[in-house]
Each structure stands twice: as C-alpha cells, then as structure tokens.
Amino acid sequence: MAPFYSDETPNEVKNAKGFHLLTMNTPNGQAVQIYLEELKDLYGLEWTTSLVDISTNDQKKDWFLRLNPNGRIPTLIDNTISPPFAVMETSAELLYLLKAVDKKDAFGFQDDRERSECLQWVFFWHGSGAPYQGNVNFFSRAEEQVPFAINRFKKETLRVFGVLELQLSGKHTGQEKDYLAGNGRGKYSVADIKTWAWVKGWKNRFSEEEMQFPHVLKWVDRIAERPAVQRGIGDAYALKK
C-alpha cells in the first residue's frame, strides 16, 4: 500500500496529530471551521490547521490531490486512526465530525425523522444554495461580465433564500422556527452551520430591497452571535500577508 503522505507534503501537514484541516476563509472553509470551534467549546476538541492560498493553486499540487482528488478546500484529515483518513467535500466533513466527535449529537439528532430533516437541509444547501450563490460570486467578479448569467444565478439564489424563508417562517406548517431542522422551533445543527456560512454574506451581492426574507435575516443574526461562529470566521483563519 502506498504511503498516505508523499515526500512533497508540507511538514506541518505530514506531522500533524489528531484532526488537521486544510482550509481557507471561504464559506465552505468557514463551515468546517465553525463546527470545529463548536466542538472545541463542547468537548474540548483540539485540532491543527493549514491555511491554503487557493490563488496560488497549491490545492492542485500532487501532494494535495493525493488527499483530495478534487483539489478543493476544505479538506479534513483524521490522524486519530491508522492509517490516517482524508475527507473531502464540506458536507461530508461536517457529517464525519458529527459521527466521530459529536457523540451527544449536540449538533445533530438522535430521532430518525429529525436526523433525516437535518440531512435534507444539508443536502439542499450543498446541491442548490452553494452552487447558485457561488456562481453569483464568480460571474459578478469575472473580467467578462455576462448579465444573463449574473441575473440567472441571482434569481436562483434568491429563490433558495425563499425556500429557507418558508421553512423558518412556518408559513405552511404553522410553526415558526429558529433553526432549519428539528421539532418545534428546531435546534441549531450542522444544517444551519453549512447554510449560514454562505447566506451570511448576502450583502456582498444583494440589496436590502432584494432580501425580503425577515425570518432568514433574524436567523443570520441569531447564529452570528455564537462565540464559536465568530471565531470560526475570524482572524485565526485569515491568510497572513
């Protein structure tokens, strides 16, 4: 069996113990960063981090592709087992940590239906929200401006914001919710962490007039108050210049 790391793997990655996160302070990176910070507060989890400047294409080098063939951040490495195990895709990393670390299901659910609801919202944002909002960001910053593409993805992003509003407002259920999944008003979970990391940046691309989703805006503010959330998007994960 080939060794887990290559000779070109940076020493800070190769010599890491416990969980190690290869990340950058993007929405996808922030989702896992936030969850790790939450697990630190609850369980005392310790981990190490390598910041990856994706503008330099370090994530496309062979040593990185050995860990994540898709060449994307974040990538989570579990060195608590032998051989180590690498996890790619933000949602998969959140669910891996939920199983491996969050033994109390503090950010998940033990009830089968509540767990299913949580997974539904994780997958909804992974498959709909993040790609749409990501394309708004891409085409809005592109050297060649394509109004059709910008408008298309802005409309789709606003549509999925509207889906979140339906869930949180309880329009069709008669039950307003503080969080996306869980009985009653819901419980803060990995579904919120995954989704919030993207939605919180709505002001970068949308006006207040476009963002007519009052329950979503309250949800954004509610989650932003958590200390672990503030740390998870904070200066500790900013690239040093």
Backbone hydrogen bonds in HBPLUS format (Angstrom, degrees):
<---DONOR---> <-ACCEPTOR-->    atom                        ^
c    i                          cat <-CA-CA->   ^        H-A-AA   ^      H-
h    n   atom  resd res      DA  || num        DHA   H-A  angle D-A-AA Bond
n    s   type  num  typ     dist DA aas  dist angle  dist       angle   num
A0009-THR N   A0006-SER O   3.18 MM   3  5.38 159.0  2.22 106.0 112.5     1
A0013-VAL N   A0010-PRO O   2.97 MM   3  5.43 141.8  2.12 110.8 121.8     2
A0014-LYS N   A0010-PRO O   2.89 MM   4  6.15 169.7  1.90 157.7 161.0     3
A0015-ASN N   A0011-ASN O   2.78 MM   4  5.62 159.5  1.82 151.0 154.4     4
A0016-ALA N   A0013-VAL O   3.32 MM   3  5.32 164.5  2.35 104.1 108.4     5
A0079-ASN N   A0018-GLY O   2.93 MM  61  4.73 151.4  2.02 126.1 130.8     6
A0048-THR N   A0019-PHE O   3.01 MM  29  6.48 158.9  2.05 152.6 158.0     7
A0020-HIS N   A0077-ILE O   2.90 MM  57  5.12 155.4  1.96 147.8 154.2     8
A0077-ILE N   A0020-HIS O   2.82 MM  57  5.12 163.9  1.85 157.8 162.4     9
A0021-LEU N   A0048-THR O   2.91 MM  27  6.38 157.3  1.96 148.7 153.9    10
A0050-SER N   A0021-LEU O   2.83 MM  29  6.16 163.8  1.86 156.9 158.3    11
A0022-LEU N   A0075-THR O   2.87 MM  53  5.10 176.6  1.87 159.8 161.0    12
A0075-THR N   A0022-LEU O   2.93 MM  53  5.10 150.0  2.02 140.6 149.6    13
A0023-THR N   A0050-SER O   3.00 MM  27  6.38 163.1  2.03 162.9 168.1    14
A0052-VAL N   A0023-THR O   2.78 MM  29  5.67 163.4  1.81 155.2 159.1    15
A0026-THR N   A0024-MET O   2.66 MM   2  5.61 144.2  1.79 105.9  95.8    16
A0030-GLN N   A0026-THR O   2.71 MM   4  5.84 161.2  1.75 161.8 168.0    17
A0031-ALA N   A0027-PRO O   3.10 MM   4  6.27 146.2  2.22 145.1 151.8    18
A0033-GLN N   A0029-GLY O   3.01 MM   4  6.22 161.9  2.05 151.9 157.7    19
A0034-ILE N   A0030-GLN O   2.76 MM   4  5.84 162.8  1.79 153.3 156.5    20
A0035-TYR N   A0031-ALA O   3.18 MM   4  6.41 161.4  2.21 141.1 145.9    21
A0036-LEU N   A0032-VAL O   2.93 MM   4  6.14 163.0  1.96 154.2 158.5    22
A0037-GLU N   A0033-GLN O   3.00 MM   4  6.24 154.2  2.07 146.0 153.3    23
A0038-GLU N   A0034-ILE O   2.84 MM   4  6.17 151.7  1.92 151.5 160.1    24
A0039-LEU N   A0035-TYR O   2.86 MM   4  6.13 157.6  1.91 151.0 157.0    25
A0040-LYS N   A0036-LEU O   2.89 MM   4  6.12 139.3  2.05 140.2 151.8    26
A0041-ASP N   A0037-GLU O   3.10 MM   4  6.40 156.9  2.16 145.7 150.2    27
A0042-LEU N   A0038-GLU O   3.06 MM   4  6.34 153.6  2.13 147.7 154.9    28
A0043-TYR N   A0039-LEU O   2.79 MM   4  5.53 161.7  1.82 142.4 148.9    29
A0044-GLY N   A0040-LYS O   2.83 MM   4  4.31 136.9  2.01 118.0 125.8    30
A0056-THR N   A0053-ASP O   3.06 MM   3  5.81 162.5  2.09 121.0 126.0    31
A0057-ASN N   A0054-ILE O   3.14 MM   3  5.05 158.4  2.19 100.6 107.3    32
A0060-LYS N   A0057-ASN O   2.99 MM   3  5.30 162.9  2.02 111.2 115.9    33
A0061-LYS N   A0058-ASP O   3.12 MM   3  5.44 167.5  2.14 112.9 116.1    34
A0064-PHE N   A0061-LYS O   3.00 MM   3  5.46 126.4  2.30 109.8 123.1    35
A0065-LEU N   A0061-LYS O   2.94 MM   4  6.22 165.3  1.97 158.7 163.6    36
A0066-ARG N   A0062-ASP O   2.92 MM   4  6.04 135.5  2.12 144.8 155.3    37
A0067-LEU N   A0064-PHE O   2.84 MM   3  5.29 138.8  2.01 108.8 120.3    38
A0068-ASN N   A0064-PHE O   2.84 MM   4  6.13 152.1  1.92 148.8 158.2    39
A0071-GLY N   A0068-ASN O   2.88 MM   3  5.53 165.0  1.91 124.2 129.3    40
A0076-LEU N   A0087-VAL O   3.03 MM  11  5.12 164.2  2.06 155.8 155.5    41
A0087-VAL N   A0076-LEU O   2.71 MM  11  5.12 158.7  1.76 158.4 164.7    42
A0078-ASP N   A0085-PHE O   2.74 MM   7  5.10 171.3  1.75 154.7 157.7    43
A0085-PHE N   A0078-ASP O   3.04 MM   7  5.10 153.8  2.11 131.3 139.4    44
A0093-GLU N   A0089-GLU O   2.93 MM   4  6.24 149.3  2.03 154.2 164.2    45
A0093-GLU N   A0090-THR O   3.07 MM   3  5.07 118.6  2.47  94.3 109.8    46
A0094-LEU N   A0090-THR O   2.95 MM   4  6.29 155.6  2.01 155.0 161.3    47
A0095-LEU N   A0091-SER O   3.03 MM   4  6.27 161.7  2.06 149.7 154.4    48
A0096-TYR N   A0092-ALA O   2.85 MM   4  5.98 142.1  1.99 139.0 150.0    49
A0097-LEU N   A0093-GLU O   2.99 MM   4  6.20 164.2  2.01 150.0 153.1    50
A0098-LEU N   A0094-LEU O   2.94 MM   4  6.13 148.7  2.03 142.0 151.6    51
A0099-LYS N   A0095-LEU O   3.13 MM   4  6.29 150.3  2.22 138.5 144.5    52
A0100-ALA N   A0096-TYR O   2.82 MM   4  5.99 165.4  1.84 154.2 159.1    53
A0101-VAL N   A0097-LEU O   2.85 MM   4  5.34 161.0  1.88 140.6 145.4    54
A0102-ASP N   A0097-LEU O   3.22 MM   5  6.61 158.3  2.27 150.4 156.3    55
A0103-LYS N   A0101-VAL O   2.82 MM   2  5.65 134.9  2.02 109.9  95.5    56
A0105-ASP N   A0102-ASP O   2.97 MM   3  5.35 162.9  2.00 115.8 120.8    57
A0108-GLY N   A0105-ASP O   3.18 MM   3  4.51 165.6  2.21  94.2  96.9    58
A0190-VAL N   A0107-PHE O   2.99 MM  83  5.71 147.5  2.10 156.1 146.4    59
A0115-ARG N   A0111-ASP O   2.82 MM   4  5.98 158.7  1.87 156.4 163.5    60
A0116-SER N   A0112-ASP O   2.92 MM   4  6.11 154.2  1.99 142.5 149.6    61
A0117-GLU N   A0113-ARG O   2.92 MM   4  6.17 156.1  1.98 145.1 151.5    62
A0118-CYS N   A0114-GLU O   2.95 MM   4  6.23 157.3  2.00 149.2 154.8    63
A0119-LEU N   A0115-ARG O   2.98 MM   4  6.29 161.9  2.01 151.9 156.2    64
A0120-GLN N   A0116-SER O   2.86 MM   4  6.10 154.4  1.92 150.4 158.0    65
A0121-TRP N   A0117-GLU O   3.19 MM   4  6.50 154.9  2.25 148.9 153.5    66
A0122-VAL N   A0118-CYS O   3.01 MM   4  6.33 153.9  2.08 149.3 157.4    67
A0123-PHE N   A0119-LEU O   2.88 MM   4  6.07 170.4  1.89 157.5 159.4    68
A0124-PHE N   A0120-GLN O   2.80 MM   4  5.93 146.4  1.91 140.4 151.1    69
A0125-TRP N   A0121-TRP O   3.07 MM   4  6.19 166.3  2.09 143.9 146.3    70
A0126-HIS N   A0122-VAL O   2.97 MM   4  6.13 159.0  2.01 146.6 153.5    71
A0127-GLY N   A0123-PHE O   2.84 MM   4  5.83 160.5  1.88 147.7 152.1    72
A0128-SER N   A0124-PHE O   2.83 MM   4  5.65 143.5  1.97 143.8 153.0    73
A0130-ALA N   A0125-TRP O   2.84 MM   5  5.77 176.8  1.84 156.4 157.4    74
A0132-TYR N   A0128-SER O   3.14 MM   4  6.18 164.8  2.17 154.3 159.1    75
A0133-GLN N   A0129-GLY O   2.89 MM   4  6.00 174.5  1.90 162.3 164.0    76
A0134-GLY N   A0130-ALA O   2.78 MM   4  5.70 153.6  1.84 147.4 155.9    77
A0135-ASN N   A0131-PRO O   3.01 MM   4  6.13 148.3  2.12 140.8 147.9    78
A0136-VAL N   A0132-TYR O   3.04 MM   4  6.42 145.8  2.16 146.1 155.9    79
A0137-ASN N   A0133-GLN O   3.10 MM   4  6.42 160.9  2.14 149.1 153.0    80
A0138-PHE N   A0134-GLY O   2.95 MM   4  6.21 158.1  2.00 144.4 150.9    81
A0139-PHE N   A0135-ASN O   2.94 MM   4  5.95 173.4  1.94 151.5 152.4    82
A0140-SER N   A0136-VAL O   2.98 MM   4  5.87 147.3  2.09 143.0 152.2    83
A0141-ARG N   A0137-ASN O   3.22 MM   4  6.28 138.3  2.41 139.6 148.3    84
A0141-ARG N   A0138-PHE O   3.22 MM   3  5.46 134.8  2.44 100.1 111.6    85
A0142-ALA N   A0138-PHE O   3.06 MM   4  6.06 118.5  2.45 140.5 156.8    86
A0149-ALA N   A0146-VAL O   3.02 MM   3  5.51 116.6  2.43 112.1 126.1    87
A0150-ILE N   A0146-VAL O   3.06 MM   4  6.33 166.2  2.08 159.6 164.0    88
A0151-ASN N   A0147-PRO O   2.86 MM   4  5.95 172.8  1.86 156.4 158.6    89
A0152-ARG N   A0148-PHE O   2.87 MM   4  5.96 156.5  1.93 144.8 152.4    90
A0153-PHE N   A0149-ALA O   3.03 MM   4  6.20 170.0  2.04 154.3 155.5    91
A0154-LYS N   A0150-ILE O   2.89 MM   4  6.01 148.9  1.99 147.4 157.1    92
A0155-LYS N   A0151-ASN O   2.96 MM   4  6.04 163.9  1.98 148.9 152.8    93
A0156-GLU N   A0152-ARG O   3.12 MM   4  6.38 154.9  2.18 142.4 149.5    94
A0157-THR N   A0153-PHE O   2.92 MM   4  5.98 153.1  1.99 139.3 146.7    95
A0158-LEU N   A0154-LYS O   2.92 MM   4  6.15 163.0  1.95 151.8 156.3    96
A0159-ARG N   A0155-LYS O   2.90 MM   4  6.11 142.3  2.05 138.1 149.3    97
A0160-VAL N   A0156-GLU O   3.01 MM   4  6.35 156.6  2.07 147.7 152.0    98
A0161-PHE N   A0157-THR O   2.90 MM   4  6.20 149.1  2.00 147.4 157.1    99
A0162-GLY N   A0158-LEU O   2.94 MM   4  6.15 144.5  2.07 138.0 147.5   100
A0162-GLY N   A0159-ARG O   2.99 MM   3  4.94 117.1  2.40  91.0 107.0   101
A0163-VAL N   A0159-ARG O   3.04 MM   4  6.50 133.0  2.26 137.2 150.4   102
A0164-LEU N   A0160-VAL O   3.09 MM   4  6.45 156.7  2.15 147.4 151.8   103
A0165-GLU N   A0161-PHE O   2.94 MM   4  6.27 151.3  2.02 144.5 153.3   104
A0166-LEU N   A0162-GLY O   2.96 MM   4  6.23 151.8  2.04 143.2 149.7   105
A0167-GLN N   A0163-VAL O   3.14 MM   4  6.48 158.5  2.19 149.1 153.9   106
A0168-LEU N   A0164-LEU O   2.92 MM   4  6.15 169.6  1.93 157.9 160.5   107
A0169-SER N   A0165-GLU O   2.81 MM   4  5.70 153.6  1.88 149.0 156.0   108
A0170-GLY N   A0166-LEU O   3.24 MM   4  6.09 135.2  2.45 134.9 143.4   109
A0177-LYS N   A0168-LEU O   2.84 MM   9  4.69 170.3  1.85 139.4 139.1   110
A0173-THR N   A0170-GLY O   3.16 MM   3  4.96 140.4  2.33  95.6 107.2   111
A0174-GLY N   A0170-GLY O   2.72 MM   4  5.04 150.0  1.81 148.6 147.1   112
A0178-ASP N   A0185-ARG O   2.70 MM   7  5.30 151.3  1.78 133.4 140.4   113
A0179-TYR N   A0185-ARG O   3.23 MM   6  6.62 153.0  2.31 155.2 161.8   114
A0187-LYS N   A0181-ALA O   2.88 MM   6  6.22 156.5  1.94 170.2 163.8   115
A0186-GLY N   A0183-ASN O   2.93 MM   3  5.18 156.9  1.99 129.7 131.1   116
A0192-ASP N   A0189-SER O   3.00 MM   3  5.44 125.3  2.31 108.1 120.3   117
A0193-ILE N   A0189-SER O   3.11 MM   4  6.49 160.6  2.15 149.9 155.8   118
A0194-LYS N   A0190-VAL O   2.94 MM   4  5.98 170.9  1.95 147.4 149.5   119
A0195-THR N   A0191-ALA O   3.21 MM   4  6.25 162.8  2.24 140.0 144.9   120
A0196-TRP N   A0192-ASP O   2.71 MM   4  5.63 167.9  1.73 156.0 160.5   121
A0197-ALA N   A0193-ILE O   3.35 MM   4  6.27 163.4  2.38 145.8 148.7   122
A0198-TRP N   A0195-THR O   3.11 MM   3  5.71 145.1  2.24 114.2 122.8   123
A0199-VAL N   A0195-THR O   3.07 MM   4  6.32 172.4  2.08 158.5 158.7   124
A0200-LYS N   A0196-TRP O   2.97 MM   4  5.64 167.6  1.99 153.2 154.2   125
A0201-GLY N   A0198-TRP O   3.21 MM   3  6.07 165.1  2.24 123.9 127.4   126
A0202-TRP N   A0199-VAL O   3.01 MM   3  5.54 140.2  2.18 134.6 131.7   127
A0204-ASN N   A0201-GLY O   3.02 MM   3  5.79 160.6  2.06 123.8 129.5   128
A0205-ARG N   A0202-TRP O   3.14 MM   3  5.86 153.8  2.21 119.5 125.0   129
A0206-PHE N   A0202-TRP O   2.91 MM   4  5.75 149.2  2.01 161.6 171.1   130
A0210-GLU N   A0207-SER O   3.11 MM   3  5.18 125.1  2.43  95.0 108.4   131
A0211-MET N   A0207-SER O   3.08 MM   4  6.31 142.2  2.22 143.0 153.8   132
A0216-VAL N   A0213-PHE O   3.08 MM   3  5.39 121.0  2.44 106.2 120.7   133
A0217-LEU N   A0213-PHE O   3.04 MM   4  6.33 159.2  2.08 158.0 164.6   134
A0218-LYS N   A0214-PRO O   3.05 MM   4  6.28 156.0  2.11 145.6 151.5   135
A0219-TRP N   A0215-HIS O   2.98 MM   4  6.11 151.6  2.07 139.3 147.5   136
A0220-VAL N   A0216-VAL O   2.85 MM   4  6.16 154.0  1.92 151.7 158.5   137
A0221-ASP N   A0217-LEU O   3.10 MM   4  6.35 164.2  2.13 147.3 150.5   138
A0222-ARG N   A0218-LYS O   2.84 MM   4  6.00 154.0  1.90 146.2 154.4   139
A0223-ILE N   A0219-TRP O   3.11 MM   4  6.26 165.6  2.13 152.9 154.5   140
A0224-ALA N   A0220-VAL O   3.06 MM   4  6.15 152.8  2.13 145.0 153.3   141
A0226-ARG N   A0223-ILE O   3.08 MM   3  5.73 165.1  2.11 120.5 124.9   142
A0229-VAL N   A0226-ARG O   3.08 MM   3  5.23 122.6  2.42 101.2 115.7   143
A0230-GLN N   A0226-ARG O   3.05 MM   4  6.40 158.9  2.09 156.1 162.1   144
A0231-ARG N   A0227-PRO O   2.98 MM   4  6.29 156.3  2.04 150.0 156.2   145
A0232-GLY N   A0228-ALA O   2.86 MM   4  5.94 148.8  1.96 138.8 148.2   146
A0234-GLY N   A0231-ARG O   3.03 MM   3  4.81 162.7  2.06 104.8 109.5   147
A0237-TYR N   A0234-GLY O   3.14 MM   3  6.07 165.9  2.16 124.3 128.2   148
A0238-ALA N   A0235-ASP O   3.00 MM   3  4.93 168.9  2.01 109.0 112.1   149
